[in-house]
Amino acid sequence: MTCHEKMTRRDVMALLGGATAAGLGGCSRQSREDVIRVLDADAEDTDPVQVVRRPVPFAPSREISLLGYGGTRLPTRGRDKNNVDRELGAKLVDFAYRHGLNYFDTGWNYHEGNGERFWGATLSKYPRDSFFLSDKMCSWRLKKETDGPEMFAEQLKRCAVDYFDFYLCHSVGSYGAFQHSYLKLGTLDYMRKEKERGRIRHLGMSYHGQSKDLPRILDEYPECEVCILLVNAYEGRRNPDNLKMRDILRERKVAIVVMEPLAGGRLSTMHGRARELLKDAASGDTPAKWGYRYAASQPGVMSILTGMGHFAYVRENVRTLSTRDFRPFTEAEAAVYEKAVAAFMEVPTIACTGCRYCTPCPYGVPIPDLFAWYNKLALTGLPPEGDAPDAQRKRRDALVSYFNEFSEGHRAHNCIGCRKCMAACPQWTLRIPDELTKLAAFVGKTRDAYLAAGGRLHGKGPLPC
């Protein structure tokens, strides 16, 4: 069967049972129309595989799906990343919902407000008590007392709901920031009143700070029942403080919702020795499947949020966390995975998750795209030093890729160190200006080495030839 032939219900079930996120069997580059045909065919399935559900710790009469649909990376049309593809997106959500996913998450700034509007249009066809919808108070927009109430009213309108199941303080980075935005401005008191009114069912936060501030925040915020937190083996090894935060949340009986289970996608790209370790332990499991199983196996985890703008990701994640396929880590598997992640981290990459909170840069620097470019190059092999075999070709390929992908006004050296990105970045350990300086130095060093070894530039342009 080719990608352009009609896909039957049996074909869809075969794909769900055996394909991976690499693509639809042999159709790794399936068109939008092909995907829609697959999704329409799946709608005819009367017994779809179901995602695992867990009791909500603070509302045990209800169950929530172990897989949650994150709203930061919805499918889009064209080059505009805020132009949400509502038709395809709705069909992906329908697919997930049919397969048991009942937890959807959004935020004020996702897709510049079009994310909330998308969920309002898409979820309205489902019974309201059949799903959980989570939204967030945009912390960095809170400048005066009226900002919170105005934002909340607009979010209810955008999402076309009468209440939010979970409503969170968004991207809390320190006690000081929490105190200013939520205590001094009265925003938290307002959220408490909305909970009393029934327009918020459960309160929580997404946390990007340090463990030293977390207990103090929870002391001021005893109503916090859920916390979205970075949970993945990469973060745990890179930032041991993350492990302390997990312990604090469990001790306080705050349910953990995982964000970035694959560390911004990096853990799905395991290669070399790391990939071989996983393959030897379970030859049929992708690195992504290992990553989701790791997150789902951590104590205190209620659900895992992940952005899913492509059908391949929705399909594999549904399968990985389904009642048919999911199994928690054994001690032996946990040891193998930790060893594989350690081997993977021997290749230094930039710890950017691609959340894009730092954009737009006032000086035109596409920060997440530059970091993604470097990480991809690092994972496939940086140009070697000196006269190593194939060094000159790898230098040329790296330079051609960089100068083709980023125009003069959008390269790393345009960063002036204003640090506005640092205020927006939810990862307090990531020093964005420093990383951009290092990236610019790497490009300059590679260019100098290329010229010193006899390489030439094409005319006045930057492309090596």
C-alpha angles and dihedrals in degrees: 000000000000127000091256098054119097111274115224129206089259091053091051093050090050090052092049090050100047116013126094135208089278088086147280098320102282092355100084091150098044117168125244089254091052091052092050090051090052092049092048090050092050089056087070092061109110096192109038122179110263131225116238114262127205130198113261102247094220094038104032094174088072130061127214127201117256087225117061126193109238116209102211098089108037117161113274138194123239123336096319105099090197094056097096115205096230097184097051092036092053091051091050090051091047089053092050093046092050088052093055104268108141105162120090126177133196142157141209095257100039108125087348093292095315089102093065090044090051093054091047091055096039103044096043091088093061126079106266094231092053096074143036119234120195125194135169141225104238100237098195092056093058106106103138138019095263095054095080098050092044092050094047093051091050092048092054088051095047093047092044093225136123094220144009120234091211124020117184143193098241125234099344106193106173143358090255093055091045091049093051099043101036110021107032095039092046092237094134092050088052091051090050090054091050089053090053088051090053096244089113118042100184133012128216145131145234109239129207101158137093130289092244091067099040100080092049092051091049090050089058092041108044090156090068105118102163134036127191108216139171105258120174136114092251093057092044091056096038095046113024088185086074089067090054090053091053089053093049092052092049092048090051090047092239111152114239120226111192123229124187096013089175096043094251091320096304094114090057089062099060110153142172117010093359092055092046092054091055093043092052090052097044114000095191098051121093121222087250091058090051090051095052092046090051092053094044091050096057116108115257096021113140100175144346121236119204134165110242114186095153131061092228090063095045091049097048094043092050090051095045093052097037126122087245100052111019119103126164119246119275117219090256093051092048089054092049093049094049089050091049093049090049090053090047092052091056084084104070115230134169111265096230117140095197094240089142094216087134093061140136096040110208088229097049098254110150092215102181092043093052091049091047090051092052094045092051090051092046092051093049094043133288117235108276123240126261122347097336115151113281091005095128094050091050091049090051093047092049093050094045090050093048098045093043094049098043124043121216095269093049103053130112095256090066090074109109095187097250088149095216086129090057091059091052099041113101092207107082093192095057111093100198100186091049091050091049090051090052091047092051090048090050092053091047093049091048091050092049092049090049092053093044090055091055102273119147137210121236106246111298093328125103098238115110116226 
